[in-house]
C-alpha cells in the first residue's frame, strides 16, 4: 500500500470513528439518548459516503480528489456536529434539554399523523436575534462553506432532521422559549403537508391573509400548545420591533396579537377571529378529520395556578409537563417580573423541567425504517457530493 493510500485510510478512519462515537453517545442511557433518532439519521446517511471513500482510497483515483470528497463530507457533518457537541457542555445543556423537550411536546401530538414517522425537531443556539425554523427540505445549509457552490445546500436538505434556531441570549430568559412552539408550527405544516388545507379553510379571507397564512397558522399552533403564555411571549418579542409590517409574509404585530387573542377567548377584530376560528376548527383530513384543538390541548387553569405558585416560591405542580411549566413561567414573568427574578424562577423551572423528562430514547423510528431512510438519504447525498 502506498504512502498516500495509508494516509487516506487513516483520515477516513477518523471520520468513521467519529460517526461511531456519536452513535455511542445516543444509545439508551448515554448522555445524548434523547437525540438517538436525529444522530442515527445523520450518521447513517454519512456512513454511505464513508464506505464509498474507503473503497475509493484503494482505487486509481487521484488521492487529492478523494481527500476533497472527504472534506466535503466533513463539512456536512460539521453543520450538525456543532449542534450536538454544544449539548455536552453543562452551561448550554440545561437550557437545550428543556428547549428540546418543549419542541418535542409541541410536535409529538401530531407526529403519528405524519405520512412517515419523523425525527423530532432539534433546537440549537444561534447568533440570530430572532428564532427561526428550518424544515426538512428547506435551505438550511447556506452557511456551509465547501464547494462547489450550492451543492451542500442540496445535500443537507436530504437529511431528515428539522431544526429550530433560538438566540444565544435565550439561555437565561425562559419566557422567550415559548416562541419555539411557533417554529414547531411551521414544521408541522411542512411535515403533514397542511398548506392546501390551510388555504381551503381560509379561502375568501383576502390576499393579505393568504400571504400571511404560514405565520398565522404557526401562531395559532403555538397558542393551542402553550396557552396565554404565548400571548405574553409574542407581545414581548414584537415589542422589540421584530416581526413584519404586513407587506411580506408576516402580518402587522397587532394583527398577530389579534389572532392569538381570538384563539384564546374570541376577543379580536372580526377578520382575525374568522381566520383563527377556521384554522382551529378545521377539519383537517391530515389529522384524521379532527379539529386542531382536539389534537393539541393545553390546561390553562393548571398553568394559571402554577404561575401564581412560582411567584410564591412554591414547588411546581407535579402534573405539569414541560410546556405547561414554561408557559407558567411566561405568565409569572408577565404578572410580576421583579418577583419572578427575586424568586429565582428560572433555575427552579429548569430543575423542575429536568425532573419531568423521563429517561430513555425519544421517538425512535423502527430500526428498519430508519436504516432504509438513512441509506436512501446517504446515496442521494453521495451523488450530490461526487
Secondary structure, 3 states (H helix, E strand, C coil): CCHHHHHHHHHHHHHHHHHHHHHHCCCCCCCCHHHHHHHHHHHHHHHHHHHHHHHHHCCCCCHHHHHHHHHHHHHHHHHHHHHHHHHHCHHHHHHHHHHHHHHHHHHHHHHCCCCCCCCCCEEEEECCCCCEEECCCCCCCCCCCCCCCCHHHHHHHCCCCCEEEEEHHHHHCHHHHHHHHHHHHHHHHHHCCCHHHHHHHCCCCCHHHHHHHHHHHHHHHHHHHHCHHHHHHHHHHHHCCCCECCCCCCCEHHHHHHHHHHHHHCCCCHHHHHHHHHHHHCCEHHHCCECHHHHCCCCHHHHHHHHHHHHCCCCCCCCCCHHHHHHHHHHHHHHCHHHHHHCCHHHHHHHHHHHHCCCCCCCCCCHHHHHHHHHHHHHHHHHHHC
